[in-house]
Amino acid sequence: MLGFFAYICLIKIILNKLKITVAQLKPGQKGIIEEFSIDDVPVKLLELGCLPGNTVEMVQVAPLRDPIYINVNGSHIAIRKDMASRIKLKALEDSPSP
């Protein structure tokens, strides 16, 4: 039987496995934006719907793996991988895992 501390650690491991960044998504995989630093994300991305609670889907990755092409609530956006790595997501379980 697991002790209380071991149980809490196990829950944290499971929850952290579901948290990824936009840059870690595979084509077709979706996630929900959880957090990002307002200083790291350009205003243009915010205007296009890149806000906490919105769904992001990886559409395509460029041949050299940068930039990436994403769909945020119907807006198709090409962003650099560096920028995508600053946007944290909760992976949706019904999409392919990374």
Backbone hydrogen bonds, N-H to C=O, Kabsch-Sander energy under -0.5 kcal/mol:
donor,donor_aa,acceptor,acceptor_aa,energy
7,Y,3,G,-2.3
8,I,4,F,-2.3
9,C,5,F,-2.3
10,L,6,A,-2.2
11,I,7,Y,-2.0
12,K,8,I,-2.3
13,I,9,C,-2.1
14,I,10,L,-2.1
15,L,11,I,-2.6
16,N,12,K,-2.6
17,K,13,I,-1.6
18,L,14,I,-0.9
18,L,15,L,-0.6
19,K,15,L,-0.6
19,K,16,N,-0.6
20,I,18,L,-0.5
20,I,89,L,-1.6
22,V,84,A,-1.1
22,V,87,I,-1.8
23,A,84,A,-0.9
24,Q,21,T,-1.1
25,L,22,V,-1.3
28,G,58,M,-3.2
29,Q,26,K,-2.5
31,G,56,V,-2.2
32,I,90,K,-2.3
33,I,54,N,-2.7
34,E,88,K,-2.9
35,E,88,K,-1.3
38,I,36,F,-0.5
40,D,37,S,-1.5
41,V,37,S,-1.0
45,L,42,P,-0.8
46,L,42,P,-1.3
47,E,43,V,-2.6
48,L,44,K,-1.5
49,G,46,L,-1.5
50,C,45,L,-2.5
51,L,49,G,-2.2
53,G,33,I,-3.0
54,N,51,L,-2.1
56,V,31,G,-3.2
57,E,71,N,-2.1
58,M,29,Q,-2.3
59,V,57,E,-0.6
59,V,69,Y,-2.8
60,Q,69,Y,-1.9
62,A,67,P,-2.0
65,R,62,A,-2.7
68,I,79,I,-2.9
69,Y,60,Q,-3.3
70,I,68,I,-0.5
70,I,77,I,-3.3
71,N,57,E,-2.5
72,V,70,I,-0.5
72,V,75,S,-2.8
73,N,55,T,-1.1
73,N,71,N,-0.6
75,S,72,V,-2.1
76,H,74,G,-0.6
77,I,70,I,-3.0
77,I,75,S,-0.6
79,I,68,I,-2.4
79,I,77,I,-0.5
84,A,80,R,-2.2
85,S,81,K,-1.9
86,R,83,M,-1.5
87,I,84,A,-1.2
88,K,35,E,-2.4
88,K,86,R,-0.7
89,L,20,I,-4.0
90,K,32,I,-2.1
91,A,18,L,-3.6
91,A,89,L,-0.6
92,L,30,K,-2.1
95,S,92,L,-1.3
